[in-house]
Amino acid sequence: MIARGLMLGPDQPIILHMLDVPSAADALNGVKMELVDAALPLLKGVIATTDLVEACTGVNIAIMLGGFPRKEGMERKEVMSKNVAIYKDQASALEQCAAKNCKVLVVANPANTNALILKEFAPSIPAKNITCLTRLDHNRALGQIAERLNMHASEVKNVIIWGNHSSTQYPDINHATVITQEGEKSVREIIADDKWLNGEFITIIRQRGAAIIRARKLSSALSAASAACDHMHDWLLGTPKGTWVSMGVCSDGSYGIPPGLIYSFPVSCEKGEWSIVQACAISHSDYLLDFRCPRSLVVEDSQ
């Protein structure tokens, strides 16, 4: 996806740095061989390495996939302590070797906490440049609404994922719209089923990752890769006017979320910068649901 221009556009050449653990060196080299064999016009070079410093040297974009993997039946807190050591080392390497304006996307779970660890141990990287992936949850919400309405996901916009990439997140459709022949209509109005929207829909999005693990015995792969490309594409190239997306970013205190916490907000992007959308009114019931998320994040961050 990256090498075909889906992340940075059809005119941006790239040099791809790939890092894996020493035990996976042969497989990593096999991936490099396939990339070379694909003869992709935008791919100007491939560095496949097990050396963290070599992988981080000079990078402008870092997509952090590595971490202790979550397996069936595991909660994120169970893998948290293992990931602290991993992300301290990765933060140190980025701090010393990456380009000064490197933009970072943390994908590995627990994504919000891993991003916070990276932010703390790579202080020279601007906090606004460290983000985590909640676009997968955002896309899942778009997909479920589109499936419910027998529409295409591209015809749905402005869902919001508040909070943590976990079972405490709040998928919010109260500002979401769908494109109809009569123009844009509210998702809540078109679906006209508050019981589903306030219950089963939220549960589906919160538990989708676990459901995929049960089904394929592995974490989300293709959908996560697609979401990571979407996240970076919109961050660097911008979101369409009137459209926002969900990103885990460093809170500035918006919506009462404690400053410094890595939290998923609705954001719009322009010229490589994100900004939190401020116009999203939150009802009393939404507010109560929303504030379950910071508590879970504070608990994670204290461990």
C-alpha positions as CSV (number, residue, x, y, z in Angstrom):
1,M,0.0,0.0,0.0
2,I,2.7,2.5,1.0
3,A,4.9,1.6,-2.0
4,R,2.0,2.0,-4.4
5,G,1.3,5.6,-3.2
6,L,-1.8,4.9,-1.2
7,M,-0.3,6.6,1.8
8,L,1.6,9.6,0.4
9,G,0.1,10.0,-3.0
10,P,1.0,8.9,-6.5
11,D,3.9,11.3,-7.0
12,Q,5.9,10.8,-3.8
13,P,9.0,8.5,-4.0
14,I,9.9,6.6,-0.8
15,I,12.7,4.7,0.8
16,L,11.2,2.1,3.0
17,H,12.9,1.1,6.3
18,M,11.7,-2.2,7.7
19,L,12.7,-3.4,11.2
20,D,12.1,-6.8,12.8
21,V,13.6,-9.0,15.6
22,P,16.7,-11.1,14.7
23,S,14.7,-14.3,14.7
24,A,12.6,-13.0,11.8
25,A,15.6,-11.7,9.8
26,D,15.1,-14.3,7.0
27,A,11.4,-13.6,6.6
28,L,12.2,-9.9,6.6
29,N,14.7,-10.3,3.8
30,G,12.1,-12.3,1.9
31,V,9.7,-9.3,2.1
32,K,12.5,-7.1,0.8
33,M,13.1,-9.5,-2.1
34,E,9.4,-9.4,-3.0
35,L,9.3,-5.6,-2.9
36,V,12.3,-5.5,-5.3
37,D,10.6,-8.0,-7.5
38,A,7.4,-5.9,-7.7
39,A,9.4,-3.1,-9.5
40,L,7.2,-0.4,-7.9
41,P,7.9,3.0,-9.5
42,L,7.7,5.0,-6.3
43,L,10.0,2.6,-4.3
44,K,13.5,4.1,-4.5
45,G,15.1,1.9,-1.9
46,V,14.5,-0.7,0.8
47,I,16.4,-1.1,4.1
48,A,15.6,-4.3,5.9
49,T,17.3,-4.6,9.2
50,T,17.2,-5.9,12.8
51,D,19.2,-2.9,14.0
52,L,17.0,-0.3,15.7
53,V,19.4,2.6,15.1
54,E,19.8,1.7,11.4
55,A,16.0,1.5,11.0
56,C,15.4,4.9,12.6
57,T,18.2,6.9,11.0
58,G,16.9,9.8,9.0
59,V,13.3,8.7,8.8
60,N,10.6,11.3,8.2
61,I,7.7,9.0,9.1
62,A,7.7,6.2,11.6
63,I,4.9,3.7,11.8
64,M,5.4,1.7,14.9
65,L,4.0,-1.8,14.5
66,G,6.2,-3.6,16.9
67,G,5.1,-4.7,20.3
68,F,4.3,-7.8,22.3
69,P,1.4,-9.3,20.4
70,R,-2.1,-9.6,22.0
71,K,-3.5,-13.1,21.7
72,E,-6.9,-14.5,22.2
73,G,-8.2,-14.0,25.7
74,M,-5.6,-11.4,26.6
75,E,-6.5,-7.9,27.9
76,R,-4.3,-4.9,26.9
77,K,-3.1,-4.5,30.4
78,E,-1.5,-7.9,30.3
79,V,0.8,-6.9,27.5
80,M,1.5,-3.4,28.8
81,S,4.5,-4.0,30.9
82,K,6.2,-5.9,28.1
83,N,5.6,-3.0,25.7
84,V,7.1,-0.4,28.1
85,A,10.6,-1.7,27.5
86,I,10.1,-2.0,23.8
87,Y,8.8,1.6,23.4
88,K,11.5,3.1,25.6
89,D,14.2,1.6,23.3
90,Q,12.3,2.7,20.2
91,A,11.8,6.2,21.6
92,S,15.5,6.5,22.3
93,A,16.4,5.5,18.8
94,L,14.0,7.9,17.2
95,E,15.1,10.7,19.5
96,Q,18.7,10.2,18.4
97,C,18.4,9.2,14.8
98,A,15.1,10.3,13.2
99,A,14.6,13.5,11.2
100,K,13.8,16.3,13.6
101,N,10.2,16.8,12.3
102,C,9.5,13.0,12.1
103,K,5.8,12.2,12.3
104,V,5.0,9.1,14.3
105,L,2.0,6.7,14.2
106,V,1.8,4.1,16.9
107,V,-0.2,1.0,15.9
108,A,0.9,-1.6,18.4
109,N,-1.5,-2.1,21.4
110,P,-2.0,-0.6,23.9
111,A,-1.6,2.1,21.3
112,N,-2.5,5.2,23.4
113,T,-0.2,4.2,26.2
114,N,2.6,3.1,23.9
115,A,2.4,6.5,22.2
116,L,2.5,8.2,25.6
117,I,5.7,6.2,26.5
118,L,7.2,7.2,23.2
119,K,6.3,10.9,23.8
120,E,7.9,10.8,27.3
121,F,11.2,9.2,26.1
122,A,11.6,11.1,22.9
123,P,11.2,14.7,24.2
124,S,12.8,16.4,21.1
125,I,10.0,15.1,18.9
126,P,7.2,17.6,19.1
127,A,4.2,16.1,21.0
128,K,1.9,17.1,18.1
129,N,4.0,14.7,15.9
130,I,3.2,11.6,18.0
131,T,-0.1,10.0,17.3
132,C,-1.8,6.6,17.7
133,L,-4.2,4.6,15.5
134,T,-7.9,4.9,16.1
135,R,-8.7,5.2,12.4
136,L,-9.3,1.5,12.4
137,D,-12.1,1.9,14.8
138,H,-13.3,4.9,12.8
139,N,-13.3,2.9,9.6
140,R,-15.1,0.0,11.4
141,A,-17.9,2.4,12.4
142,L,-18.2,3.7,8.8
143,G,-18.3,0.1,7.6
144,Q,-21.0,-1.0,10.0
145,I,-23.2,2.0,9.2
146,A,-22.8,1.5,5.5
147,E,-23.6,-2.2,5.8
148,R,-26.7,-1.4,7.9
149,L,-27.9,1.0,5.2
150,N,-26.7,-1.1,2.2
151,M,-24.5,1.8,1.1
152,H,-20.8,2.3,0.4
153,A,-18.6,3.4,3.3
154,S,-17.5,6.4,1.2
155,E,-21.0,7.7,1.5
156,V,-20.8,8.0,5.3
157,K,-18.7,10.6,7.1
158,N,-18.0,12.3,10.4
159,V,-18.3,9.4,12.9
160,I,-16.1,10.0,16.0
161,I,-14.1,7.6,18.1
162,W,-13.5,9.2,21.5
163,G,-10.9,7.9,23.9
164,N,-8.9,4.8,23.9
165,H,-8.3,2.1,21.2
166,S,-9.9,-0.5,23.5
167,S,-13.2,-1.7,24.8
168,T,-13.8,1.6,26.6
169,Q,-13.8,3.7,23.5
170,Y,-17.0,5.6,22.6
171,P,-18.0,5.4,18.9
172,D,-20.2,8.5,18.4
173,I,-22.5,8.8,15.4
174,N,-24.4,11.8,16.6
175,H,-22.7,14.1,14.1
176,A,-22.3,11.5,11.3
177,T,-24.1,12.0,8.0
178,V,-24.8,9.9,4.9
179,I,-25.0,11.1,1.3
180,T,-28.5,10.6,-0.2
181,Q,-30.2,11.7,-3.4
182,E,-31.7,14.5,-1.3
183,G,-28.3,15.6,0.1
184,E,-26.6,14.8,3.4
185,K,-28.8,13.3,6.1
186,S,-28.1,12.4,9.7
187,V,-27.1,8.8,10.3
188,R,-29.4,8.7,13.4
189,E,-32.3,10.0,11.3
190,I,-31.7,7.6,8.4
191,I,-31.2,4.5,10.5
192,A,-34.0,5.4,12.8
193,D,-33.2,2.7,15.3
194,D,-31.8,4.2,18.5
195,K,-31.8,0.8,20.3
196,W,-29.3,-0.5,17.7
197,L,-27.2,2.7,17.6
198,N,-27.0,3.1,21.3
199,G,-26.4,-0.6,22.0
200,E,-25.4,-3.2,19.5
201,F,-23.5,-0.8,17.2
202,I,-21.3,0.4,20.0
203,T,-20.6,-3.1,21.2
204,I,-19.7,-4.3,17.7
205,I,-17.1,-1.5,17.3
206,R,-15.7,-2.0,20.8
207,Q,-15.4,-5.7,20.4
208,R,-14.5,-6.0,16.7
209,G,-10.8,-6.6,17.3
210,A,-11.5,-9.4,19.7
211,A,-14.0,-10.9,17.2
212,I,-11.4,-10.9,14.5
213,I,-8.9,-12.6,16.8
214,R,-11.5,-15.3,17.6
215,A,-12.2,-15.8,13.9
216,R,-8.7,-15.9,12.5
217,K,-6.6,-16.5,15.6
218,L,-4.6,-13.4,14.7
219,S,-5.0,-9.7,15.2
220,S,-6.4,-7.5,12.4
221,A,-4.0,-7.2,9.5
222,L,-5.3,-5.9,6.2
223,S,-7.8,-3.5,7.8
224,A,-5.2,-2.2,10.2
225,A,-2.7,-1.6,7.4
226,S,-5.4,0.2,5.4
227,A,-6.3,2.3,8.4
228,A,-2.7,3.3,9.0
229,C,-2.4,4.4,5.4
230,D,-5.6,6.4,5.8
231,H,-4.3,8.0,9.0
232,M,-1.0,9.2,7.5
233,H,-2.6,10.1,4.1
234,D,-5.1,12.5,5.7
235,W,-2.6,13.9,8.3
236,L,0.0,14.7,5.6
237,L,-2.2,15.5,2.6
238,G,-5.3,16.9,4.4
239,T,-8.9,16.0,5.0
240,P,-11.7,17.1,2.6
241,K,-13.5,20.3,3.7
242,G,-16.3,19.5,6.1
243,T,-14.9,16.1,6.9
244,W,-13.1,15.0,10.0
245,V,-11.4,11.8,11.0
246,S,-10.5,10.2,14.3
247,M,-6.8,10.3,15.5
248,G,-5.2,9.5,18.9
249,V,-3.4,12.8,19.6
250,C,-1.9,14.7,22.6
251,S,-4.8,16.4,24.4
252,D,-4.7,20.2,24.7
253,G,-7.5,20.2,27.2
254,S,-10.3,20.1,24.6
255,Y,-13.6,18.6,25.8
256,G,-12.2,18.5,29.3
257,I,-9.7,15.8,28.6
258,P,-6.6,16.2,30.7
259,P,-3.8,17.9,28.8
260,G,-0.9,15.6,27.8
261,L,-3.1,12.4,27.6
262,I,-3.0,10.6,24.2
263,Y,-6.7,10.5,23.4
264,S,-8.8,10.0,20.3
265,F,-10.6,13.1,19.1
266,P,-12.2,14.2,15.9
267,V,-9.6,16.1,13.9
268,S,-9.3,17.9,10.6
269,C,-5.9,18.1,8.8
270,E,-4.3,20.6,6.5
271,K,-0.7,21.1,5.3
272,G,0.6,18.3,7.5
273,E,-0.9,19.5,10.7
274,W,-4.0,18.2,12.6
275,S,-6.4,20.3,14.7
276,I,-9.1,19.1,17.1
277,V,-12.6,19.8,15.8
278,Q,-14.2,22.0,18.4
279,A,-17.8,22.1,17.2
280,C,-19.0,18.7,18.4
281,A,-21.7,19.2,21.0
282,I,-21.7,16.4,23.5
283,S,-25.0,15.4,25.2
284,H,-25.2,14.4,28.8
285,S,-25.3,10.7,28.1
286,D,-22.4,11.0,25.6
287,Y,-20.4,12.9,28.2
288,L,-20.8,10.1,30.8
289,L,-19.8,7.5,28.3
290,D,-16.9,9.6,27.1
291,F,-15.4,10.0,30.5
292,R,-15.1,6.3,31.0
293,C,-12.2,6.5,28.5
294,P,-9.9,8.9,30.3
295,R,-10.1,6.9,33.5
296,S,-9.1,3.8,31.6
297,L,-6.2,5.7,30.0
298,V,-5.1,7.1,33.4
299,V,-5.1,3.6,34.8
300,E,-3.0,2.3,31.9
301,D,-0.6,5.2,32.1
302,S,0.0,4.6,35.8
303,Q,1.0,1.0,35.4
